[in-house]
Amino acid sequence: MGGHGHPYSPAELELPGFVPQRLSQGEILAPFLAASLLVVLAVWLISGRCGGRLSRTDRSLMCWWAFTGLTHIVLAGSFLFFTPDFFSKENPSYFDELFKEYSKGDSRYAARDTVILALEVITIGFKGPASLLAVYAIATRKSYSYILQFAACLCQLYGCLVYFTTASLAGFNFWASPFYFWAYFVGANSPWVVIPTLVATRSWKKISARSIPS
């Protein structure tokens, strides 16, 4: 524990009434990973029943959008509406413990930094619903599918840019150790940089191909 009774950085961060984490890292991550795998598996199997109309790429994209959409809505919704004082609850929920754990990689969550709050509002207001709409659009071959995916990817990339840039401008010292920096701050957010970049590139090519006169 730091000098203020919590494990986060910076040590002078004030968290009145902080209650130590009760679940271990494994007890927190295992349910999240299991639920994520279940979502991906379910969407993959359901998409395979679409009469062979969908390619493996489309089915993979449906899995990604379902995973990211539900992750955005569930986690952002929990953070914004149900866990405002997660670090001080005497009887914490799973999500309280999850945010305590993630705050070791970015203590701005524990501090409820205004930048984080703004990003999470955008996440639950646009990125989550847009991601789930993309699942439907791909499955039903809607004409707006690629435009929607492109827009959602740009929003995700912009969110990551703001997330990382503001951390740098604010001192770049929000992780408890190098392990949490690489595992949570970098590692846990990297998929929302790499995959949206690839999907946005593919979507742009598809949109451009449609705009070329035959």
C-alpha positions as CSV (number, residue, x, y, z in Angstrom):
1,M,0.0,0.0,0.0
2,G,1.1,3.6,-0.7
3,G,1.4,6.3,1.8
4,H,-2.3,7.2,1.5
5,G,-3.5,3.6,2.1
6,H,-4.0,2.5,-1.5
7,P,-1.8,0.7,-4.1
8,Y,-2.2,3.3,-6.8
9,S,0.1,5.9,-8.4
10,P,0.6,8.7,-7.8
11,A,1.0,7.9,-4.1
12,E,-0.5,11.3,-3.1
13,L,-3.8,10.4,-4.8
14,E,-6.6,11.0,-2.3
15,L,-9.1,8.2,-2.0
16,P,-11.0,8.8,1.2
17,G,-12.4,5.6,2.8
18,F,-10.4,3.3,0.5
19,V,-11.3,-0.4,1.0
20,P,-8.6,-2.9,-0.1
21,Q,-9.3,-5.2,-3.0
22,R,-10.8,-8.6,-1.9
23,L,-10.7,-10.6,-5.2
24,S,-7.4,-11.7,-6.6
25,Q,-6.3,-10.8,-10.1
26,G,-7.2,-14.2,-11.4
27,E,-10.6,-14.1,-9.7
28,I,-11.3,-10.9,-11.6
29,L,-9.9,-11.6,-15.0
30,A,-11.1,-15.2,-15.3
31,P,-14.9,-14.4,-15.4
32,F,-14.2,-11.5,-17.8
33,L,-12.2,-13.7,-20.2
34,A,-14.7,-16.5,-19.9
35,A,-17.7,-14.2,-20.6
36,S,-15.8,-12.7,-23.6
37,L,-15.0,-16.1,-25.0
38,L,-18.7,-17.2,-24.6
39,V,-19.9,-14.1,-26.5
40,V,-17.4,-14.7,-29.3
41,L,-18.2,-18.4,-29.6
42,A,-22.0,-17.7,-29.5
43,V,-21.8,-15.1,-32.3
44,W,-19.5,-17.3,-34.4
45,L,-21.9,-20.3,-34.1
46,I,-25.0,-18.2,-34.8
47,S,-23.4,-16.4,-37.8
48,G,-22.6,-19.8,-39.3
49,R,-26.3,-20.5,-39.5
50,C,-26.9,-17.7,-42.0
51,G,-27.1,-20.1,-44.9
52,G,-23.5,-19.7,-46.0
53,R,-24.0,-16.1,-47.0
54,L,-21.3,-14.8,-44.7
55,S,-17.6,-15.2,-45.2
56,R,-15.2,-16.1,-42.4
57,T,-14.1,-12.5,-42.4
58,D,-17.6,-11.2,-41.9
59,R,-18.2,-13.7,-39.2
60,S,-15.0,-12.7,-37.4
61,L,-16.0,-9.1,-37.7
62,M,-19.4,-9.9,-36.1
63,C,-17.6,-11.5,-33.2
64,W,-15.4,-8.5,-32.8
65,W,-18.2,-6.0,-32.9
66,A,-20.3,-8.1,-30.5
67,F,-17.5,-8.4,-28.1
68,T,-16.5,-4.7,-28.2
69,G,-20.1,-3.5,-28.1
70,L,-21.0,-5.5,-25.1
71,T,-17.7,-4.6,-23.4
72,H,-18.2,-1.0,-24.0
73,I,-21.8,-1.0,-22.7
74,V,-21.4,-3.2,-19.7
75,L,-18.1,-1.8,-18.4
76,A,-18.8,1.9,-19.3
77,G,-22.3,1.6,-17.9
78,S,-21.1,0.0,-14.7
79,F,-18.4,2.7,-14.3
80,L,-20.7,5.6,-14.9
81,F,-23.8,4.6,-13.2
82,F,-23.2,1.8,-10.6
83,T,-19.7,2.2,-9.3
84,P,-19.1,5.9,-8.6
85,D,-17.5,5.0,-5.3
86,F,-16.1,1.6,-6.1
87,F,-12.9,2.1,-4.1
88,S,-14.7,2.7,-0.8
89,K,-17.5,0.1,-0.8
90,E,-17.6,-2.2,2.2
91,N,-19.5,-4.9,0.2
92,P,-18.1,-4.5,-3.3
93,S,-19.6,-6.0,-6.4
94,Y,-17.6,-7.8,-9.1
95,F,-17.4,-4.6,-11.1
96,D,-16.2,-2.6,-8.1
97,E,-13.3,-5.1,-7.8
98,L,-12.7,-5.0,-11.5
99,F,-12.2,-1.3,-11.5
100,K,-10.0,-1.4,-8.4
101,E,-7.8,-3.9,-10.3
102,Y,-7.7,-1.9,-13.6
103,S,-6.9,1.3,-11.6
104,K,-3.5,-0.2,-10.9
105,G,-2.8,0.4,-14.6
106,D,-4.6,3.8,-14.7
107,S,-5.5,5.4,-11.4
108,R,-7.5,8.1,-13.3
109,Y,-10.4,5.6,-13.0
110,A,-10.2,5.5,-9.2
111,A,-9.9,9.3,-9.2
112,R,-12.9,9.6,-11.7
113,D,-10.9,11.9,-13.8
114,T,-13.1,14.1,-16.0
115,V,-11.3,13.0,-19.2
116,I,-12.1,9.4,-18.4
117,L,-15.7,10.2,-17.6
118,A,-16.1,12.1,-20.9
119,L,-14.6,9.1,-22.8
120,E,-16.9,6.7,-21.1
121,V,-20.0,8.8,-21.9
122,I,-19.0,8.7,-25.6
123,T,-18.4,5.0,-25.2
124,I,-21.8,4.1,-23.9
125,G,-23.6,6.7,-26.0
126,F,-22.1,5.9,-29.4
127,K,-19.4,3.3,-29.5
128,G,-21.3,0.6,-27.8
129,P,-24.6,0.9,-29.7
130,A,-22.7,1.5,-33.0
131,S,-20.7,-1.7,-32.5
132,L,-23.9,-3.8,-31.9
133,L,-25.6,-2.2,-34.9
134,A,-22.5,-3.2,-36.9
135,V,-23.2,-6.9,-36.0
136,Y,-26.8,-6.5,-37.3
137,A,-25.6,-4.6,-40.4
138,I,-23.1,-7.3,-41.3
139,A,-25.5,-10.2,-40.7
140,T,-28.2,-8.6,-42.9
141,R,-25.8,-7.1,-45.5
142,K,-27.1,-3.6,-45.0
143,S,-25.8,-1.0,-47.5
144,Y,-24.5,1.2,-44.6
145,S,-22.4,-1.6,-43.1
146,Y,-19.0,-0.4,-44.2
147,I,-19.7,3.2,-43.5
148,L,-20.9,2.4,-40.0
149,Q,-17.9,0.2,-39.3
150,F,-15.5,2.9,-40.6
151,A,-17.2,5.6,-38.4
152,A,-17.2,3.3,-35.3
153,C,-13.5,2.5,-35.9
154,L,-12.6,6.2,-36.2
155,C,-14.4,6.9,-33.0
156,Q,-12.5,4.1,-31.2
157,L,-9.2,5.3,-32.5
158,Y,-10.0,8.9,-31.5
159,G,-10.9,7.7,-28.1
160,C,-7.6,5.9,-27.7
161,L,-5.7,8.9,-29.0
162,V,-7.3,11.1,-26.4
163,Y,-6.8,8.4,-23.7
164,F,-3.1,8.1,-24.3
165,T,-2.4,11.7,-25.1
166,T,-4.1,13.1,-21.9
167,A,-2.2,10.6,-19.8
168,S,1.0,11.8,-21.3
169,L,0.1,15.5,-20.8
170,A,-1.0,14.9,-17.2
171,G,2.3,13.3,-16.1
172,F,2.3,9.8,-17.4
173,N,2.5,8.3,-13.9
174,F,-0.8,6.5,-13.3
175,W,0.3,2.9,-13.0
176,A,1.4,1.1,-9.9
177,S,4.3,-0.7,-11.6
178,P,5.8,-1.4,-15.0
179,F,3.8,-4.7,-15.1
180,Y,0.5,-2.8,-14.8
181,F,1.6,-0.3,-17.4
182,W,2.3,-3.0,-20.0
183,A,-0.5,-5.4,-19.0
184,Y,-3.4,-2.9,-18.5
185,F,-2.6,0.6,-19.7
186,V,-0.9,-0.7,-23.0
187,G,-1.9,-4.3,-23.4
188,A,-5.6,-4.1,-22.5
189,N,-6.1,-1.1,-24.7
190,S,-4.0,-2.3,-27.7
191,P,-6.8,-4.3,-29.3
192,W,-8.8,-1.1,-29.7
193,V,-5.9,0.4,-31.7
194,V,-4.8,-2.5,-33.8
195,I,-8.2,-4.0,-34.8
196,P,-10.0,-0.8,-35.5
197,T,-7.1,0.3,-37.7
198,L,-7.4,-2.9,-39.7
199,V,-11.2,-2.8,-39.9
200,A,-11.2,0.9,-40.9
201,T,-8.7,0.2,-43.7
202,R,-10.8,-2.7,-45.0
203,S,-14.0,-0.7,-44.8
204,W,-12.5,2.3,-46.6
205,K,-11.3,0.0,-49.4
206,K,-14.8,-1.5,-49.7
207,I,-16.4,2.0,-49.7
208,S,-14.0,3.2,-52.3
209,A,-14.5,0.2,-54.5
210,R,-18.3,0.8,-54.5
211,S,-17.8,4.4,-55.5
212,I,-15.8,3.5,-58.7
213,P,-18.1,3.5,-61.7
214,S,-18.3,0.1,-63.4
